[in-house]
Amino acid sequence: MSMPLECYLVVSTLLFFIGVYGFIVRKSLISILMSIELILNAVNINFVAFNRFLYPDQLEGFIYSLFVIVIAAAETAVAISIIINVYRAKKNIDVKSINQLKN
């Protein structure tokens, strides 16, 4: 028995807005990075769900999801290295400390 498309879209929408809320509200760079990952995972759910219901014999949604996962992994590696450098310089990973690096 298959779940309807609306169930996938509800989960994806909730995940997306939780990520947007976390991105706006959080002050820590790690929390902001995790919020961005939530947003990208919501996009992955949409790709796979629409592929399953619109084109069940093709794998386009799965391939797009694979690309998004690879890009998210690269983005995470770069972001973590930036966060480590910020921590080494300021001993803090709050967003406000990044503005202080300009001086």
N, C-alpha and C positions, 0 to 999 in steps of 0.2 A: 504494500500500500504506500503510495507516494503522498508526500505533503504538498499542499498547494503552493503556488509561487508567492502568494501573499505572506505566508509564514516566513519565507526566506527574506522577503523585502522588509518585514517588520523587524526581524533580528538585525539585518544590515543597517536599517535606519537608526535603530537604538544604538548600535555600535558606533555609527558615524557621529551621532550627536553627543554621545559620551566622550568621544575623542575630541570633538570641537570644543566642548565645555572644558575638558581638561587642558587643552591647548591655551584657551583664553584665561583660565583661572589660575593655573599653577605657576609657581615662581621658580621651581627647580628645573634645570635643564634636562635632567634625567626624566622627570615627569612629563615634560613637554615632548621629549622624544618618544616616550611610551604612548602618548596621546596621538602622535602622528602615525605610529604603528597601528593603532586601533582604527584610524581613518583608512589606512591602506588595506587593512583586513576587511573592512566593510565593503570596499571596492571589489576585493577578491570574491567575496560572497555574491555580490551582484553579477560579476562576470560568469561565475560558475552556474548560478541559478538561471540566468537568462539563457546561457548556452544549453543547459539541460532541457528547458522548456521550449525554446524556439528551434534549436537545431540539435536534436538528441543524437544524431548519427555523426556529428562533427565535433572536433575537439578545440574549436577556436577559443572558447571561453577559458578552457583549461590552459591553453598556451599563453593567453594574455595574463592569466593569474600567475603563471610561472615567471613571466617577465616582471610583473609587479613584485613578486617575492624576491627576485634577484636584485632589482633596483632598491627595494627596501633594505636588503642586507648590505648593499654597498653604502646606502645612505646612513645606516646605523653605524657602520665601521668608521666612516668619516666623522659623523657626529660624536661618537665616543672619543675619537682621537682629539677633536676640538675641545670637548669637555675636560679631558685629562689635562690638556695644555692650559685651559682656564684655571683648573684647580691648582696646578703647579704654580701658576703666576699669582693667584689671589687667595688660595686656600679656601675657596668658596665656589659653589656652583649655582648661585642665584643669578637670575637674569640681570639684575642691577649691576652685578660685578662685570658684565661684559661691556657696558658703557664706560666703565672706568679703565678698560684696557686701551682706550684711545689715547689717553694721556701718556 
